[in-house]
């Protein structure tokens, strides 16, 4: 009887522990879901109305939550938008280049497709951030950190090509990188407005940008590793 009682008590304790753990997990998952809903709603509302027009009431309605949830999750509207800017800038730098360059035409074309796709997907958000630069310069600078990180990554990649003697040692890398990143930014922001100002068709643009970029840095097309 004593053994049965002990086993019963042990099962009860384990069940309570598992139930508590499941409850905590469900609560945390629920909070994360609410947080993500608010951030997505804030991004959409901000792109439409700007910082001043994106009231917490509009954001709450878009997210399907009450205003109290916004302040409970982020503390303030300003903190909400600071978080939004940081996360969006991080998303804009997700594409990565390999540490050891292989076929630069393939690797860079894939990378450019990723960068261009990401910037295009966030174009409304970026446009609004740029339009409010004088009023909210910190927000605009934060929004552009992703593209800036991408620029630094691209420069590092070309320097590795130079070390491998597969790009010209005297190439003006900084200018070439600036021209490519400016072209990608302009493409993402303005192709829908002035389509004739960019390579056509759109899906061929990454390879064409990369071809010109590699010629600018003196890439040795004859020394591609098999």
C-alpha positions as a Python dict, from the first residue, in 0.01 Angstrom:
ca = {
    (1, 'X'): (0, 0, 0),
    (2, 'X'): (283, 238, 90),
    (3, 'X'): (444, 178, -250),
    (4, 'X'): (118, 240, -432),
    (5, 'X'): (60, 559, -236),
    (6, 'X'): (413, 679, -312),
    (7, 'X'): (373, 598, -682),
    (8, 'X'): (38, 778, -687),
    (9, 'X'): (189, 1089, -523),
    (10, 'X'): (481, 1081, -769),
    (11, 'X'): (245, 1063, -1067),
    (12, 'X'): (46, 1354, -928),
    (13, 'X'): (363, 1564, -890),
    (14, 'X'): (480, 1483, -1243),
    (15, 'X'): (138, 1566, -1386),
    (16, 'X'): (130, 1899, -1203),
    (17, 'X'): (481, 1982, -1329),
    (18, 'X'): (393, 1896, -1689),
    (19, 'X'): (69, 2094, -1669),
    (20, 'X'): (250, 2396, -1526),
    (21, 'X'): (519, 2375, -1795),
    (22, 'X'): (257, 2347, -2068),
    (23, 'X'): (67, 2642, -1925),
    (24, 'X'): (384, 2855, -1914),
    (25, 'X'): (472, 2754, -2270),
    (26, 'X'): (120, 2835, -2393),
    (27, 'X'): (128, 3171, -2214),
    (28, 'X'): (470, 3259, -2359),
    (29, 'X'): (365, 3148, -2707),
    (30, 'X'): (52, 3360, -2675),
    (31, 'X'): (254, 3665, -2578),
    (32, 'X'): (492, 3614, -2870),
    (33, 'X'): (196, 3579, -3107),
    (34, 'X'): (46, 3904, -2978),
    (35, 'X'): (385, 4076, -3004),
    (36, 'X'): (427, 3967, -3367),
    (37, 'X'): (73, 4070, -3455),
    (38, 'X'): (132, 4417, -3310),
    (39, 'X'): (463, 4458, -3495),
    (40, 'X'): (310, 4354, -3828),
    (41, 'X'): (13, 4584, -3771),
    (42, 'X'): (246, 4871, -3677),
    (43, 'X'): (451, 4822, -3994),
    (44, 'X'): (140, 4825, -4213),
    (45, 'X'): (-13, 5124, -4037),
    (46, 'X'): (316, 5316, -4039),
    (47, 'X'): (363, 5257, -4413),
    (48, 'X'): (16, 5403, -4474),
    (49, 'X'): (1, 5689, -4224),
    (50, 'X'): (354, 5767, -4100),
    (51, 'X'): (458, 5793, -3736),
    (52, 'X'): (213, 6063, -3632),
    (53, 'X'): (-81, 5910, -3814),
    (54, 'X'): (-12, 5557, -3692),
    (55, 'X'): (-198, 5589, -3363),
    (56, 'X'): (-203, 5308, -3111),
    (57, 'X'): (-578, 5278, -3170),
    (58, 'X'): (-526, 5218, -3543),
    (59, 'X'): (-248, 4970, -3471),
    (60, 'X'): (-461, 4786, -3215),
    (61, 'X'): (-752, 4763, -3459),
    (62, 'X'): (-525, 4630, -3732),
    (63, 'X'): (-370, 4373, -3496),
    (64, 'X'): (-703, 4267, -3350),
    (65, 'X'): (-597, 4349, -2992),
    (66, 'X'): (-683, 4623, -2745),
    (67, 'X'): (-462, 4928, -2690),
    (68, 'X'): (-365, 4808, -2343),
    (69, 'X'): (-188, 4509, -2503),
    (70, 'X'): (38, 4747, -2697),
    (71, 'X'): (149, 4934, -2386),
    (72, 'X'): (175, 4613, -2184),
    (73, 'X'): (397, 4456, -2450),
    (74, 'X'): (614, 4751, -2557),
    (75, 'X'): (568, 5019, -2293),
    (76, 'X'): (498, 5305, -2533),
    (77, 'X'): (434, 5387, -2895),
    (78, 'X'): (791, 5515, -2929),
    (79, 'X'): (934, 5189, -2792),
    (80, 'X'): (710, 4994, -3028),
    (81, 'X'): (847, 5179, -3330),
    (82, 'X'): (1207, 5154, -3212),
    (83, 'X'): (1161, 4776, -3190),
    (84, 'X'): (996, 4772, -3531),
    (85, 'X'): (1281, 4969, -3690),
    (86, 'X'): (1546, 4742, -3536),
    (87, 'X'): (1375, 4423, -3649),
    (88, 'X'): (1308, 4551, -4000),
    (89, 'X'): (1669, 4667, -4040),
    (90, 'X'): (1789, 4322, -3928),
    (91, 'X'): (1558, 4154, -4179),
    (92, 'X'): (1705, 4366, -4458),
    (93, 'X'): (2052, 4218, -4398),
    (94, 'X'): (1959, 3849, -4388),
    (95, 'X'): (2120, 3741, -4719),
    (96, 'X'): (2482, 3631, -4668),
    (97, 'X'): (2785, 3578, -4887),
    (98, 'X'): (3021, 3279, -4837),
    (99, 'X'): (3348, 3326, -4646),
    (100, 'X'): (3537, 3154, -4927),
    (101, 'X'): (3435, 3291, -5271),
    (102, 'X'): (3354, 3036, -5539),
    (103, 'X'): (3192, 3140, -5867),
    (104, 'X'): (3132, 3506, -5791),
    (105, 'X'): (2876, 3544, -6070),
    (106, 'X'): (2652, 3278, -5919),
    (107, 'X'): (2710, 3373, -5556),
    (108, 'X'): (2659, 3745, -5611),
    (109, 'X'): (2355, 3698, -5833),
    (110, 'X'): (2189, 3488, -5561),
    (111, 'X'): (2288, 3746, -5300),
    (112, 'X'): (2159, 4038, -5507),
    (113, 'X'): (1830, 3856, -5569),
    (114, 'X'): (1792, 3812, -5193),
    (115, 'X'): (1878, 4174, -5113),
    (116, 'X'): (1657, 4313, -5387),
    (117, 'X'): (1367, 4089, -5290),
    (118, 'X'): (1394, 4187, -4925),
    (119, 'X'): (1416, 4560, -4996),
    (120, 'X'): (1126, 4539, -5242),
    (121, 'X'): (913, 4357, -4984),
    (122, 'X'): (978, 4639, -4736),
    (123, 'X'): (966, 4925, -4988),
    (124, 'X'): (656, 5095, -4843),
    (125, 'X'): (810, 5090, -4497),
    (126, 'X'): (1144, 5225, -4621),
    (127, 'X'): (979, 5499, -4826),
    (128, 'X'): (789, 5624, -4525),
    (129, 'X'): (1101, 5615, -4306),
    (130, 'X'): (1293, 5817, -4565),
    (131, 'X'): (1009, 6067, -4608),
    (132, 'X'): (1014, 6138, -4233),
    (133, 'X'): (1392, 6168, -4212),
    (134, 'X'): (1391, 6537, -4112),
    (135, 'X'): (1133, 6481, -3840),
    (136, 'X'): (1264, 6145, -3718),
    (137, 'X'): (1627, 6110, -3837),
    (138, 'X'): (1710, 5828, -3593),
    (139, 'X'): (1428, 5613, -3731),
    (140, 'X'): (1543, 5662, -4089),
    (141, 'X'): (1903, 5581, -4000),
    (142, 'X'): (1796, 5267, -3815),
    (143, 'X'): (1585, 5155, -4111),
    (144, 'X'): (1892, 5187, -4335),
    (145, 'X'): (2124, 4984, -4110),
    (146, 'X'): (2033, 4663, -4292),
    (147, 'X'): (2145, 4789, -4635),
    (148, 'X'): (2456, 4936, -4468),
    (149, 'X'): (2546, 4596, -4319),
    (150, 'X'): (2492, 4442, -4663),
    (151, 'X'): (2729, 4698, -4816),
    (152, 'X'): (3001, 4610, -4563),
    (153, 'X'): (2952, 4240, -4630),
    (154, 'X'): (2988, 4296, -5004),
    (155, 'X'): (3309, 4496, -4960),
    (156, 'X'): (3455, 4216, -4747),
    (157, 'X'): (3365, 3961, -5014),
    (158, 'X'): (3541, 4162, -5288),
    (159, 'X'): (3850, 4205, -5069),
    (160, 'X'): (3865, 3826, -5042),
    (161, 'X'): (3850, 3805, -5420),
    (162, 'X'): (4142, 4049, -5434),
    (163, 'X'): (4344, 3841, -5187),
    (164, 'X'): (4284, 3538, -5410),
    (165, 'X'): (4401, 3748, -5709),
    (166, 'X'): (4061, 3708, -5873),
    (167, 'X'): (3981, 4080, -5867),
    (168, 'X'): (4201, 4376, -5956),
    (169, 'X'): (4420, 4485, -5665),
    (170, 'X'): (4375, 4852, -5758),
    (171, 'X'): (3996, 4834, -5808),
    (172, 'X'): (3792, 5114, -5652),
    (173, 'X'): (3591, 4870, -5444),
    (174, 'X'): (3413, 5128, -5230),
    (175, 'X'): (3275, 5315, -5532),
    (176, 'X'): (3176, 4996, -5713),
    (177, 'X'): (2994, 4868, -5405),
    (178, 'X'): (2823, 5205, -5352),
    (179, 'X'): (2701, 5206, -5713),
    (180, 'X'): (2562, 4852, -5685),
    (181, 'X'): (2387, 4913, -5353),
    (182, 'X'): (2244, 5243, -5480),
    (183, 'X'): (2113, 5065, -5789),
    (184, 'X'): (1947, 4796, -5576),
    (185, 'X'): (1794, 5053, -5343),
    (186, 'X'): (1665, 5260, -5632),
    (187, 'X'): (1528, 4950, -5804),
    (188, 'X'): (1341, 4839, -5492),
    (189, 'X'): (1202, 5186, -5422),
    (190, 'X'): (1120, 5312, -5771),
    (191, 'X'): (1077, 5031, -6025),
    (192, 'X'): (699, 5043, -5988),
    (193, 'X'): (704, 5419, -6053),
    (194, 'X'): (964, 5443, -6332),
    (195, 'X'): (1003, 5090, -6471),
    (196, 'X'): (1190, 5217, -6776),
    (197, 'X'): (1471, 5337, -6550),
    (198, 'X'): (1579, 4985, -6460),
    (199, 'X'): (1691, 4667, -6643),
    (200, 'X'): (1408, 4469, -6800),
    (201, 'X'): (1271, 4218, -6739),
    (202, 'X'): (1286, 4254, -6362),
    (203, 'X'): (1395, 3894, -6299),
    (204, 'X'): (1700, 3946, -6523),
    (205, 'X'): (1812, 4260, -6339),
    (206, 'X'): (2020, 4088, -6064),
    (207, 'X'): (2245, 3909, -6313),
    (208, 'X'): (2291, 4227, -6518),
    (209, 'X'): (2377, 4432, -6211),
    (210, 'X'): (2629, 4169, -6105),
    (211, 'X'): (2789, 4149, -6449),
    (212, 'X'): (2862, 4522, -6453),
    (213, 'X'): (2976, 4516, -6090),
    (214, 'X'): (3225, 4236, -6147),
    (215, 'X'): (3372, 4414, -6448),
    (216, 'X'): (3406, 4727, -6234),
    (217, 'X'): (3620, 4544, -5977),
    (218, 'X'): (3827, 4367, -6242),
    (219, 'X'): (3698, 4018, -6167),
    (220, 'X'): (3893, 3742, -6341),
    (221, 'X'): (3622, 3544, -6519),
    (222, 'X'): (3886, 3300, -6651),
    (223, 'X'): (3987, 3182, -6302),
    (224, 'X'): (3653, 3052, -6177),
    (225, 'X'): (3699, 2745, -5962),
    (226, 'X'): (3528, 2434, -6090),
}
